[in-house]
Amino acid sequence: TVVISGPTKDTPTVVHGVNTDTGNVSIFSCASCTTNSISPIIEILGRRLGIKKAILNTIHGYTASQALVDAPSKREPRMGRAAAFNMAPAATGAAIATTKVLPEYVGKFDGIAVRVPVPVGSISDITFVAERPTTIEEINQILTEECATDRYQKVVAVTSDPIVSTDIIGSTFAATVDLEMTRVVDGDLVKIMAWYDNEWGFTNQMIRQVQSLYTDH
């Protein structure tokens, strides 16, 4: 089995907990840290509440794809600006990768990123229109319940603590939902924010997926 640690165009995409079963596929992608942070949350709320459409903004620590000092960038001009000194709007591969994991959202989901001057520690900002009226209390209750299930207990966590980005460093979860930041407008416009260690959390997701190949079959 070959496991790819980044988004791909042609190979199947797997996020542990969401679409864990790879069947007979011998080569697959585990997508990206951001895809792993948002896909479980979208799956949970899509199943329990219903999601008409959604959009993502990930506030993401800078990565090796960016320049440390201002320099030309063939990929994207903003990625050539000094990473440790700027907030830089950018595209995110999670916009496409998430719809590979959850194909029912093709044409109904998109996203962007803002690269920020921290070396690690990110937060996904998911905004969606719900299929039915809901409340902050219901959203938080659903997420808290799902975090306790066998399916998601190692993948998603929730917190009511007033944490900041350095507090998430070292977390093994794909996402930690910040319950204090949940918002609902007019019953159906919902915002969820979820912290993630964009290095270690994703690494642990890949490990869990590889382990499942041997424990589930």
PyRosetta script that sets phi, psi and omega in degrees:
from pyrosetta import init, pose_from_sequence

init()
pose = pose_from_sequence("TVVISGPTKDTPTVVHGVNTDTGNVSIFSCASCTTNSISPIIEILGRRLGIKKAILNTIHGYTASQALVDAPSKREPRMGRAAAFNMAPAATGAAIATTKVLPEYVGKFDGIAVRVPVPVGSISDITFVAERPTTIEEINQILTEECATDRYQKVVAVTSDPIVSTDIIGSTFAATVDLEMTRVVDGDLVKIMAWYDNEWGFTNQMIRQVQSLYTDH")
pose.set_psi(1, 135.7)
pose.set_omega(1, 177.2)
pose.set_phi(2, -112.7)
pose.set_psi(2, 125.6)
pose.set_omega(2, 179.4)
pose.set_phi(3, -113.6)
pose.set_psi(3, 123.1)
pose.set_omega(3, -177.5)
pose.set_phi(4, -98.9)
pose.set_psi(4, 130.5)
pose.set_omega(4, -173.9)
pose.set_phi(5, -95.2)
pose.set_psi(5, 43.7)
pose.set_omega(5, 177.7)
pose.set_phi(6, -171.6)
pose.set_psi(6, 163.6)
pose.set_omega(6, 179.6)
pose.set_phi(7, -63.6)
pose.set_psi(7, 145.9)
pose.set_omega(7, 177.8)
pose.set_phi(8, -132.8)
pose.set_psi(8, 165.7)
pose.set_omega(8, -179.3)
pose.set_phi(9, -87.2)
pose.set_psi(9, -39.2)
pose.set_omega(9, -166.5)
pose.set_phi(10, -113.9)
pose.set_psi(10, -17.1)
pose.set_omega(10, -177.7)
pose.set_phi(11, -89.9)
pose.set_psi(11, 154.3)
pose.set_omega(11, 176.7)
pose.set_phi(12, -58.8)
pose.set_psi(12, 147.6)
pose.set_omega(12, -179.0)
pose.set_phi(13, -113.7)
pose.set_psi(13, 131.3)
pose.set_omega(13, -174.9)
pose.set_phi(14, -128.5)
pose.set_psi(14, 132.3)
pose.set_omega(14, 171.2)
pose.set_phi(15, -119.0)
pose.set_psi(15, 119.5)
pose.set_omega(15, -176.5)
pose.set_phi(16, -58.1)
pose.set_psi(16, 131.4)
pose.set_omega(16, -178.1)
pose.set_phi(17, 98.0)
pose.set_psi(17, -31.1)
pose.set_omega(17, -177.4)
pose.set_phi(18, -93.3)
pose.set_psi(18, -59.2)
pose.set_omega(18, 176.9)
pose.set_phi(19, -133.5)
pose.set_psi(19, 59.8)
pose.set_omega(19, -170.8)
pose.set_phi(20, -61.0)
pose.set_psi(20, -38.7)
pose.set_omega(20, -174.3)
pose.set_phi(21, -70.0)
pose.set_psi(21, 115.5)
pose.set_omega(21, -179.0)
pose.set_phi(22, -93.3)
pose.set_psi(22, -3.5)
pose.set_omega(22, -179.9)
pose.set_phi(23, 60.9)
pose.set_psi(23, -129.6)
pose.set_omega(23, -179.1)
pose.set_phi(24, -97.8)
pose.set_psi(24, 12.2)
pose.set_omega(24, -178.9)
pose.set_phi(25, -71.2)
pose.set_psi(25, 130.2)
pose.set_omega(25, -178.5)
pose.set_phi(26, -102.1)
pose.set_psi(26, -14.3)
pose.set_omega(26, 176.6)
pose.set_phi(27, -130.8)
pose.set_psi(27, 123.9)
pose.set_omega(27, 178.2)
pose.set_phi(28, -149.2)
pose.set_psi(28, 161.2)
pose.set_omega(28, 178.7)
pose.set_phi(29, -104.5)
pose.set_psi(29, 140.4)
pose.set_omega(29, 172.9)
pose.set_phi(30, -93.5)
pose.set_psi(30, 17.4)
pose.set_omega(30, 175.1)
pose.set_phi(31, 63.8)
pose.set_psi(31, -126.6)
pose.set_omega(31, -174.0)
pose.set_phi(32, -140.3)
pose.set_psi(32, 171.1)
pose.set_omega(32, 179.0)
pose.set_phi(33, -60.0)
pose.set_psi(33, -41.6)
pose.set_omega(33, -178.2)
pose.set_phi(34, -69.7)
pose.set_psi(34, -41.4)
pose.set_omega(34, 176.9)
pose.set_phi(35, -59.1)
pose.set_psi(35, -40.8)
pose.set_omega(35, 178.8)
pose.set_phi(36, -69.7)
pose.set_psi(36, -26.1)
pose.set_omega(36, 179.9)
pose.set_phi(37, -78.6)
pose.set_psi(37, -31.1)
pose.set_omega(37, -173.8)
pose.set_phi(38, -101.7)
pose.set_psi(38, -31.2)
pose.set_omega(38, -175.3)
pose.set_phi(39, -59.2)
pose.set_psi(39, -43.7)
pose.set_omega(39, 177.8)
pose.set_phi(40, -61.4)
pose.set_psi(40, -39.6)
pose.set_omega(40, -178.9)
pose.set_phi(41, -66.8)
pose.set_psi(41, -43.1)
pose.set_omega(41, 178.2)
pose.set_phi(42, -65.4)
pose.set_psi(42, -40.5)
pose.set_omega(42, 178.0)
pose.set_phi(43, -61.6)
pose.set_psi(43, -46.1)
pose.set_omega(43, -177.9)
pose.set_phi(44, -61.3)
pose.set_psi(44, -53.0)
pose.set_omega(44, -175.3)
pose.set_phi(45, -74.2)
pose.set_psi(45, -27.9)
pose.set_omega(45, 173.6)
pose.set_phi(46, -66.0)
pose.set_psi(46, -39.1)
pose.set_omega(46, -179.5)
pose.set_phi(47, -75.2)
pose.set_psi(47, -42.1)
pose.set_omega(47, -173.7)
pose.set_phi(48, -86.9)
pose.set_psi(48, -26.8)
pose.set_omega(48, -172.3)
pose.set_phi(49, -124.0)
pose.set_psi(49, -37.9)
pose.set_omega(49, -174.2)
pose.set_phi(50, 96.4)
pose.set_psi(50, 129.1)
pose.set_omega(50, 179.8)
pose.set_phi(51, -124.7)
pose.set_psi(51, 121.6)
pose.set_omega(51, 178.2)
pose.set_phi(52, -77.0)
pose.set_psi(52, -44.9)
pose.set_omega(52, -179.5)
pose.set_phi(53, -163.9)
pose.set_psi(53, 157.7)
pose.set_omega(53, -175.0)
pose.set_phi(54, -150.8)
pose.set_psi(54, 158.3)
pose.set_omega(54, 176.5)
pose.set_phi(55, -142.2)
pose.set_psi(55, 147.2)
pose.set_omega(55, -174.8)
pose.set_phi(56, -117.2)
pose.set_psi(56, 141.9)
pose.set_omega(56, 162.5)
pose.set_phi(57, -130.3)
pose.set_psi(57, 112.9)
pose.set_omega(57, 176.6)
pose.set_phi(58, -97.8)
pose.set_psi(58, 124.2)
pose.set_omega(58, 175.4)
pose.set_phi(59, -90.0)
pose.set_psi(59, 103.0)
pose.set_omega(59, -160.5)
pose.set_phi(60, -118.5)
pose.set_psi(60, 134.1)
pose.set_omega(60, 173.2)
pose.set_phi(61, -58.4)
pose.set_psi(61, 152.8)
pose.set_omega(61, -178.1)
pose.set_phi(62, -71.2)
pose.set_psi(62, 156.6)
pose.set_omega(62, -175.1)
pose.set_phi(63, -131.6)
pose.set_psi(63, 178.4)
pose.set_omega(63, -178.0)
pose.set_phi(64, -66.4)
pose.set_psi(64, -12.6)
pose.set_omega(64, 177.8)
pose.set_phi(65, -75.8)
pose.set_psi(65, -8.5)
pose.set_omega(65, -179.3)
pose.set_phi(66, -102.8)
pose.set_psi(66, 161.0)
pose.set_omega(66, 178.5)
pose.set_phi(67, -88.4)
pose.set_psi(67, 144.7)
pose.set_omega(67, 176.8)
pose.set_phi(68, -83.0)
pose.set_psi(68, -24.6)
pose.set_omega(68, 171.5)
pose.set_phi(69, -129.0)
pose.set_psi(69, 157.1)
pose.set_omega(69, -179.0)
pose.set_phi(70, -55.3)
pose.set_psi(70, 128.6)
pose.set_omega(70, -177.5)
pose.set_phi(71, -157.6)
pose.set_psi(71, 159.7)
pose.set_omega(71, 175.9)
pose.set_phi(72, -62.2)
pose.set_psi(72, 145.2)
pose.set_omega(72, 177.6)
pose.set_phi(73, -133.9)
pose.set_psi(73, 118.6)
pose.set_omega(73, 177.9)
pose.set_phi(74, -71.5)
pose.set_psi(74, -32.7)
pose.set_omega(74, -176.1)
pose.set_phi(75, -67.7)
pose.set_psi(75, -50.5)
pose.set_omega(75, -175.4)
pose.set_phi(76, -165.1)
pose.set_psi(76, 124.9)
pose.set_omega(76, -174.6)
pose.set_phi(77, -52.1)
pose.set_psi(77, -39.1)
pose.set_omega(77, -177.4)
pose.set_phi(78, -67.6)
pose.set_psi(78, -26.0)
pose.set_omega(78, 178.5)
pose.set_phi(79, -73.2)
pose.set_psi(79, -10.9)
pose.set_omega(79, 176.7)
pose.set_phi(80, -89.5)
pose.set_psi(80, -3.1)
pose.set_omega(80, 178.4)
pose.set_phi(81, -85.5)
pose.set_psi(81, 152.7)
pose.set_omega(81, -174.0)
pose.set_phi(82, -56.8)
pose.set_psi(82, 114.6)
pose.set_omega(82, -170.7)
pose.set_phi(83, -64.4)
pose.set_psi(83, -36.2)
pose.set_omega(83, -174.8)
pose.set_phi(84, -82.1)
pose.set_psi(84, 1.3)
pose.set_omega(84, -176.3)
pose.set_phi(85, -126.4)
pose.set_psi(85, -0.1)
pose.set_omega(85, -173.5)
pose.set_phi(86, -137.2)
pose.set_psi(86, 149.7)
pose.set_omega(86, 161.5)
pose.set_phi(87, -91.6)
pose.set_psi(87, 129.2)
pose.set_omega(87, -173.8)
pose.set_phi(88, -129.5)
pose.set_psi(88, 109.7)
pose.set_omega(88, 173.7)
pose.set_phi(89, -60.6)
pose.set_psi(89, 143.6)
pose.set_omega(89, -175.9)
pose.set_phi(90, -155.6)
pose.set_psi(90, 166.4)
pose.set_omega(90, 170.8)
pose.set_phi(91, -75.8)
pose.set_psi(91, 162.9)
pose.set_omega(91, 174.4)
pose.set_phi(92, -134.8)
pose.set_psi(92, 132.0)
pose.set_omega(92, 177.4)
pose.set_phi(93, -65.1)
pose.set_psi(93, -17.3)
pose.set_omega(93, 180.0)
pose.set_phi(94, -65.3)
pose.set_psi(94, -22.5)
pose.set_omega(94, 179.8)
pose.set_phi(95, -60.7)
pose.set_psi(95, -39.2)
pose.set_omega(95, 178.6)
pose.set_phi(96, -89.5)
pose.set_psi(96, -42.5)
pose.set_omega(96, -175.5)
pose.set_phi(97, -60.7)
pose.set_psi(97, -35.6)
pose.set_omega(97, 179.8)
pose.set_phi(98, -63.2)
pose.set_psi(98, -36.8)
pose.set_omega(98, 179.3)
pose.set_phi(99, -75.2)
pose.set_psi(99, -16.0)
pose.set_omega(99, 172.5)
pose.set_phi(100, -76.7)
pose.set_psi(100, -32.5)
pose.set_omega(100, 177.6)
pose.set_phi(101, -78.9)
pose.set_psi(101, -38.5)
pose.set_omega(101, -178.9)
pose.set_phi(102, -125.1)
pose.set_psi(102, 77.8)
pose.set_omega(102, -172.2)
pose.set_phi(103, -63.3)
pose.set_psi(103, -15.9)
pose.set_omega(103, 177.7)
pose.set_phi(104, -66.1)
pose.set_psi(104, -11.6)
pose.set_omega(104, -179.7)
pose.set_phi(105, -103.1)
pose.set_psi(105, 11.2)
pose.set_omega(105, 173.9)
pose.set_phi(106, -60.0)
pose.set_psi(106, 127.9)
pose.set_omega(106, -177.8)
pose.set_phi(107, 80.9)
pose.set_psi(107, -3.7)
pose.set_omega(107, -178.1)
pose.set_phi(108, -121.5)
pose.set_psi(108, 4.0)
pose.set_omega(108, -176.8)
pose.set_phi(109, -141.5)
pose.set_psi(109, 139.6)
pose.set_omega(109, 174.5)
pose.set_phi(110, -152.2)
pose.set_psi(110, 174.8)
pose.set_omega(110, -178.8)
pose.set_phi(111, -169.4)
pose.set_psi(111, 164.6)
pose.set_omega(111, 175.0)
pose.set_phi(112, -136.6)
pose.set_psi(112, 171.8)
pose.set_omega(112, 175.4)
pose.set_phi(113, -128.2)
pose.set_psi(113, 154.8)
pose.set_omega(113, 165.9)
pose.set_phi(114, -124.5)
pose.set_psi(114, 110.2)
pose.set_omega(114, 177.3)
pose.set_phi(115, -76.6)
pose.set_psi(115, 128.9)
pose.set_omega(115, -175.4)
pose.set_phi(116, -120.7)
pose.set_psi(116, 159.1)
pose.set_omega(116, -173.2)
pose.set_phi(117, -79.8)
pose.set_psi(117, 58.6)
pose.set_omega(117, 167.5)
pose.set_phi(118, -128.3)
pose.set_psi(118, 142.8)
pose.set_omega(118, -175.5)
pose.set_phi(119, -74.5)
pose.set_psi(119, -24.9)
pose.set_omega(119, 177.8)
pose.set_phi(120, -160.5)
pose.set_psi(120, 153.8)
pose.set_omega(120, -176.8)
pose.set_phi(121, 105.4)
pose.set_psi(121, 110.2)
pose.set_omega(121, -173.4)
pose.set_phi(122, -133.3)
pose.set_psi(122, 167.0)
pose.set_omega(122, 177.7)
pose.set_phi(123, -143.5)
pose.set_psi(123, 129.2)
pose.set_omega(123, 178.0)
pose.set_phi(124, -92.2)
pose.set_psi(124, 132.5)
pose.set_omega(124, 178.9)
pose.set_phi(125, -112.6)
pose.set_psi(125, 105.8)
pose.set_omega(125, -176.8)
pose.set_phi(126, -107.3)
pose.set_psi(126, 124.8)
pose.set_omega(126, 176.8)
pose.set_phi(127, -120.9)
pose.set_psi(127, 130.7)
pose.set_omega(127, -178.3)
pose.set_phi(128, -145.3)
pose.set_psi(128, 161.2)
pose.set_omega(128, 173.8)
pose.set_phi(129, -100.9)
pose.set_psi(129, 120.9)
pose.set_omega(129, -177.5)
pose.set_phi(130, -79.6)
pose.set_psi(130, 154.2)
pose.set_omega(130, 178.9)
pose.set_phi(131, -70.5)
pose.set_psi(131, -23.6)
pose.set_omega(131, -178.3)
pose.set_phi(132, -144.2)
pose.set_psi(132, 164.7)
pose.set_omega(132, 178.5)
pose.set_phi(133, -61.8)
pose.set_psi(133, 145.1)
pose.set_omega(133, -180.0)
pose.set_phi(134, -148.3)
pose.set_psi(134, -178.7)
pose.set_omega(134, 180.0)
pose.set_phi(135, -136.7)
pose.set_psi(135, 164.5)
pose.set_omega(135, 174.9)
pose.set_phi(136, -57.9)
pose.set_psi(136, -43.0)
pose.set_omega(136, -177.4)
pose.set_phi(137, -62.5)
pose.set_psi(137, -41.9)
pose.set_omega(137, 179.8)
pose.set_phi(138, -66.6)
pose.set_psi(138, -44.4)
pose.set_omega(138, 179.5)
pose.set_phi(139, -57.5)
pose.set_psi(139, -49.5)
pose.set_omega(139, -177.9)
pose.set_phi(140, -65.7)
pose.set_psi(140, -34.5)
pose.set_omega(140, 177.8)
pose.set_phi(141, -66.8)
pose.set_psi(141, -43.1)
pose.set_omega(141, 178.1)
pose.set_phi(142, -59.0)
pose.set_psi(142, -48.4)
pose.set_omega(142, -177.5)
pose.set_phi(143, -65.7)
pose.set_psi(143, -38.8)
pose.set_omega(143, 178.4)
pose.set_phi(144, -64.7)
pose.set_psi(144, -42.2)
pose.set_omega(144, 178.3)
pose.set_phi(145, -63.6)
pose.set_psi(145, -45.1)
pose.set_omega(145, -176.6)
pose.set_phi(146, -66.8)
pose.set_psi(146, -31.1)
pose.set_omega(146, 179.2)
pose.set_phi(147, -66.0)
pose.set_psi(147, -19.6)
pose.set_omega(147, -179.4)
pose.set_phi(148, -92.5)
pose.set_psi(148, -3.7)
pose.set_omega(148, -178.6)
pose.set_phi(149, -80.3)
pose.set_psi(149, 158.6)
pose.set_omega(149, 177.1)
pose.set_phi(150, -58.4)
pose.set_psi(150, -34.8)
pose.set_omega(150, -176.8)
pose.set_phi(151, -64.2)
pose.set_psi(151, -40.2)
pose.set_omega(151, -170.2)
pose.set_phi(152, -120.2)
pose.set_psi(152, 2.4)
pose.set_omega(152, -172.1)
pose.set_phi(153, -64.5)
pose.set_psi(153, -24.0)
pose.set_omega(153, 176.7)
pose.set_phi(154, -101.2)
pose.set_psi(154, -5.5)
pose.set_omega(154, -173.0)
pose.set_phi(155, -100.6)
pose.set_psi(155, -45.4)
pose.set_omega(155, -176.1)
pose.set_phi(156, -124.1)
pose.set_psi(156, 139.3)
pose.set_omega(156, 174.1)
pose.set_phi(157, -125.9)
pose.set_psi(157, 167.7)
pose.set_omega(157, 173.7)
pose.set_phi(158, -128.5)
pose.set_psi(158, 154.6)
pose.set_omega(158, 175.9)
pose.set_phi(159, -147.2)
pose.set_psi(159, 146.7)
pose.set_omega(159, 171.7)
pose.set_phi(160, -110.9)
pose.set_psi(160, 3.6)
pose.set_omega(160, 178.7)
pose.set_phi(161, -74.3)
pose.set_psi(161, 148.8)
pose.set_omega(161, -179.6)
pose.set_phi(162, -81.2)
pose.set_psi(162, 66.4)
pose.set_omega(162, -173.9)
pose.set_phi(163, -81.8)
pose.set_psi(163, 162.1)
pose.set_omega(163, 173.9)
pose.set_phi(164, -126.3)
pose.set_psi(164, 180.0)
pose.set_omega(164, -168.5)
pose.set_phi(165, -61.2)
pose.set_psi(165, -35.6)
pose.set_omega(165, -179.7)
pose.set_phi(166, -67.8)
pose.set_psi(166, -23.1)
pose.set_omega(166, -179.7)
pose.set_phi(167, -70.5)
pose.set_psi(167, -20.2)
pose.set_omega(167, -177.4)
pose.set_phi(168, -89.5)
pose.set_psi(168, -11.1)
pose.set_omega(168, -178.7)
pose.set_phi(169, -63.3)
pose.set_psi(169, 128.4)
pose.set_omega(169, -178.4)
pose.set_phi(170, 94.2)
pose.set_psi(170, -4.8)
pose.set_omega(170, 178.2)
pose.set_phi(171, -69.2)
pose.set_psi(171, 135.5)
pose.set_omega(171, 179.2)
pose.set_phi(172, -88.7)
pose.set_psi(172, -6.3)
pose.set_omega(172, -179.1)
pose.set_phi(173, -77.5)
pose.set_psi(173, 149.0)
pose.set_omega(173, 173.9)
pose.set_phi(174, -67.6)
pose.set_psi(174, -32.2)
pose.set_omega(174, -179.7)
pose.set_phi(175, -155.6)
pose.set_psi(175, 144.5)
pose.set_omega(175, 172.3)
pose.set_phi(176, -124.6)
pose.set_psi(176, 107.9)
pose.set_omega(176, -175.9)
pose.set_phi(177, -72.4)
pose.set_psi(177, 128.9)
pose.set_omega(177, 177.2)
pose.set_phi(178, -87.5)
pose.set_psi(178, 95.7)
pose.set_omega(178, -173.6)
pose.set_phi(179, -62.7)
pose.set_psi(179, -27.4)
pose.set_omega(179, -179.3)
pose.set_phi(180, -71.1)
pose.set_psi(180, -14.7)
pose.set_omega(180, -177.5)
pose.set_phi(181, -101.5)
pose.set_psi(181, 0.3)
pose.set_omega(181, 177.7)
pose.set_phi(182, -65.0)
pose.set_psi(182, 134.7)
pose.set_omega(182, 179.1)
pose.set_phi(183, -134.5)
pose.set_psi(183, 146.4)
pose.set_omega(183, 174.5)
pose.set_phi(184, -134.0)
pose.set_psi(184, 128.8)
pose.set_omega(184, 178.7)
pose.set_phi(185, -116.5)
pose.set_psi(185, 124.9)
pose.set_omega(185, 175.5)
pose.set_phi(186, 56.2)
pose.set_psi(186, 30.2)
pose.set_omega(186, 171.1)
pose.set_phi(187, 86.9)
pose.set_psi(187, -27.2)
pose.set_omega(187, -173.9)
pose.set_phi(188, -131.8)
pose.set_psi(188, -6.8)
pose.set_omega(188, 176.4)
pose.set_phi(189, -96.7)
pose.set_psi(189, 115.2)
pose.set_omega(189, -168.7)
pose.set_phi(190, -120.8)
pose.set_psi(190, 139.1)
pose.set_omega(190, 172.9)
pose.set_phi(191, -122.1)
pose.set_psi(191, 130.5)
pose.set_omega(191, 176.1)
pose.set_phi(192, -122.7)
pose.set_psi(192, 139.5)
pose.set_omega(192, 174.8)
pose.set_phi(193, -123.1)
pose.set_psi(193, 132.6)
pose.set_omega(193, -174.8)
pose.set_phi(194, -135.2)
pose.set_psi(194, 123.0)
pose.set_omega(194, 177.7)
pose.set_phi(195, -77.7)
pose.set_psi(195, 154.0)
pose.set_omega(195, 171.8)
pose.set_phi(196, -159.8)
pose.set_psi(196, 143.4)
pose.set_omega(196, 169.3)
pose.set_phi(197, -80.3)
pose.set_psi(197, 107.0)
pose.set_omega(197, -171.5)
pose.set_phi(198, -71.1)
pose.set_psi(198, -1.7)
pose.set_omega(198, 173.7)
pose.set_phi(199, -110.5)
pose.set_psi(199, -62.7)
pose.set_omega(199, -172.9)
pose.set_phi(200, -72.7)
pose.set_psi(200, -37.4)
pose.set_omega(200, 177.9)
pose.set_phi(201, -62.2)
pose.set_psi(201, -44.2)
pose.set_omega(201, 178.8)
pose.set_phi(202, -66.6)
pose.set_psi(202, -40.5)
pose.set_omega(202, 177.3)
pose.set_phi(203, -57.7)
pose.set_psi(203, -43.8)
pose.set_omega(203, -180.0)
pose.set_phi(204, -68.7)
pose.set_psi(204, -32.6)
pose.set_omega(204, 174.4)
pose.set_phi(205, -62.3)
pose.set_psi(205, -42.2)
pose.set_omega(205, 178.3)
pose.set_phi(206, -64.2)
pose.set_psi(206, -41.3)
pose.set_omega(206, 178.4)
pose.set_phi(207, -62.2)
pose.set_psi(207, -44.7)
pose.set_omega(207, 179.3)
pose.set_phi(208, -61.2)
pose.set_psi(208, -39.4)
pose.set_omega(208, -180.0)
pose.set_phi(209, -66.0)
pose.set_psi(209, -43.6)
pose.set_omega(209, 178.6)
pose.set_phi(210, -63.9)
pose.set_psi(210, -42.0)
pose.set_omega(210, 178.2)
pose.set_phi(211, -60.6)
pose.set_psi(211, -36.9)
pose.set_omega(211, -178.5)
pose.set_phi(212, -65.9)
pose.set_psi(212, -25.4)
pose.set_omega(212, 178.5)
pose.set_phi(213, -62.8)
pose.set_psi(213, -28.0)
pose.set_omega(213, -175.5)
pose.set_phi(214, -102.8)
pose.set_psi(214, -20.6)
pose.set_omega(214, -179.5)
pose.set_phi(215, -95.5)
pose.set_psi(215, -22.7)
pose.set_omega(215, -176.2)
pose.set_phi(216, -95.2)
pose.set_psi(216, -8.4)
pose.set_omega(216, -175.6)
pose.set_phi(217, -125.0)
pose.dump_pdb("model.pdb")
